[in-house]
Amino acid sequence: MAKIVTKDELKDYIGQETGVSDWFKIDQERINQFADVTEDHQFIHIDPEAAAKTPFGTTIAHGFLTLSMLTRLSAGTSLGVKGTVMGINYGCDKVRFMSPVKVDSEIRARVVLKEVTEKPGNRLLIKNEITIEIKGEDRPALIAEWLSMIVVGE
């Protein structure tokens, strides 16, 4: 569960790690479903026999599948703001895919609050740096600067 802080307290956490998620397994069924939804059926994602002959040695998750897991993985790891009416995905300032996520790997999110910018209309633009780690690997799957717009009640 996310720690809830006031709008004023939020700025005290800039530069700090706010949470680490549980591990989450990326299996072939999830990869195949993502391939179907996005119509990205490249063999390195969905054909175990062909993918076994690549340097990866197996199928790998789509980079965008891993990125799309930010919502699931960051739930409960970012700070909540007291009085929040709603939060909106505002996009990413930066995304870097560092390492492939091989089928049946486990990933997790490590979240650091980077910036808080007050906007008119009781809004806060929040930038979190999210590192998606792969269990047993030295390099992360990706690092993203993810933006959220939070609307706080008066």
Rosetta blueprint (number, residue, H / E / L):
1 M L
2 A L
3 K L
4 I E
5 V E
6 T L
7 K H
8 D H
9 E H
10 L H
11 K H
12 D H
13 Y H
14 I L
15 G L
16 Q L
17 E E
18 T E
19 G E
20 V E
21 S L
22 D L
23 W L
24 F E
25 K E
26 I E
27 D L
28 Q H
29 E H
30 R H
31 I H
32 N H
33 Q H
34 F H
35 A H
36 D H
37 V H
38 T H
39 E L
40 D L
41 H L
42 Q L
43 F H
44 I H
45 H H
46 I H
47 D L
48 P H
49 E H
50 A H
51 A H
52 A L
53 K L
54 T L
55 P L
56 F L
57 G L
58 T L
59 T L
60 I E
61 A L
62 H L
63 G H
64 F H
65 L H
66 T H
67 L H
68 S H
69 M L
70 L H
71 T H
72 R H
73 L H
74 S H
75 A L
76 G L
77 T L
78 S L
79 L L
80 G E
81 V E
82 K L
83 G L
84 T E
85 V E
86 M E
87 G E
88 I E
89 N E
90 Y E
91 G E
92 C E
93 D E
94 K E
95 V E
96 R E
97 F E
98 M L
99 S L
100 P L
101 V L
102 K E
103 V L
104 D L
105 S E
106 E E
107 I E
108 R E
109 A E
110 R E
111 V E
112 V E
113 L E
114 K E
115 E E
116 V E
117 T E
118 E E
119 K E
120 P L
121 G L
122 N L
123 R E
124 L E
125 L E
126 I E
127 K E
128 N E
129 E E
130 I E
131 T E
132 I E
133 E E
134 I E
135 K L
136 G L
137 E L
138 D L
139 R L
140 P L
141 A L
142 L E
143 I E
144 A E
145 E E
146 W E
147 L E
148 S E
149 M E
150 I E
151 V E
152 V E
153 G L
154 E L
